[in-house]
Amino acid sequence: MIENIAITKNEILSDNWYTLRKVTYTYTKKDGSLHTQSREAYDRGNGAAILLYHPEHKTVILTRQFRLPTYINGNATGMMIEACAGLLDQENPEECIVRERKKKPGQG
């Protein structure tokens, strides 16, 4: 477990499609030792996901979408099976879920 997390540096590496940041932070482990790490992370904003359940069939409903990173890493089709999800775009999570569920496959 980590405690006392403190961000010591926050750099913007790219502000193209989404913001890519390199964040350096320190934290204390339970044994009291202090550690420093750096990570890169895309900031895409907040999102919502829902696992839809069909009670009569006792199944869940998922979506199949193309994801470029998985294609680049060797997935021949680039397709992923995922829970329905989307960016909030200034909505509350419930509105986002309704909007995403109404999309047809391939609309992203």
N, C-alpha and C positions, 0 to 999 in steps of 0.2 A: 504494500500500500504506500502511496506517496502523499505527502502533506506539504503545506506551505509552498504552493506553486507561485512563482513570481516571474513574469515576463520581463526579460532584460533587454531585448532588442526585437523590433518588428519592422522588417524590410519588405517593401513591395517589389517583387521581381518582375511582375507583368500585370498590366491592367487592360488586357485586350478583351477577350470574351467574358471572363470572370477575373477576379483579382487573385493572383498567386502571391502568397506571402511566405517569407522565411522568418520563422519565429524562433528566437533563442530564449530558453527559460531555465530557471533553476528550481530544484525541489529538494525536499528533505525526505529521506526514507525513514521507515519506522525505527531503524537502528540509530538514527540521528545523523547519518552521513549525508553530505550535501552533494548534489549532482547537477551538471549542466548538460543540456541537450539542445539540438537545433532540429527543426522539422519544417518541411515545406507543405503548405496546405492551400487548396483553392477555397475561396469564400464565394459560395454560390447563393448565399442567403438561406433563409429558413425554409423548410419543407414539411410535408405531411405525408404519411403513408397509412394505408389501411389494408388489413387482411380480410378480404370479403369471404363470408362463409355462406354456403347454400345448405340450409337445414334439411331440406327434403333429400338431397343427394348425399349429404354429409361430406361435402367436398369444399375446398377453398378455391377461389377464383384468382388466377394470376394473369400477368400480362407478359408478352414476349416482345422484346425491343432490341434493336441494334445498338451496341455500345462499342465505339471506336477503340478504347483501351484494350478490351478483351480481344478484338480482332488483331490489333497490333501485337498482342502477346501470344498469338498462335491459334485462337479460336477461329476455325475456318470460315464460319458464317458471321461471327461477331454478335450473334443473337444471345440474349440472356433472358431467363425467366425470372420475373420479379413480382413483388407486391405492387399494387397500384400506388403511385406516388407522384408528387409534383411540387414545384416551388410555390410558396405561398403567394407571391406577387401582390402583397398588401391585403390579402384575404385572411380570414381566420381559417384554421385547419379544416373545419367542416365544409366551408365553401370550396376549398381547394380539392378536397376528396370528391365532392360532387362533380366539379369541373373535370377532373382527371378521369373519373369513371365513365363520363360521357364521350370521351375521345375514342376514336376508332383505332385499331391496331396500326402502327406505323406513323401516327401523328406525333409521337414523342411526348 
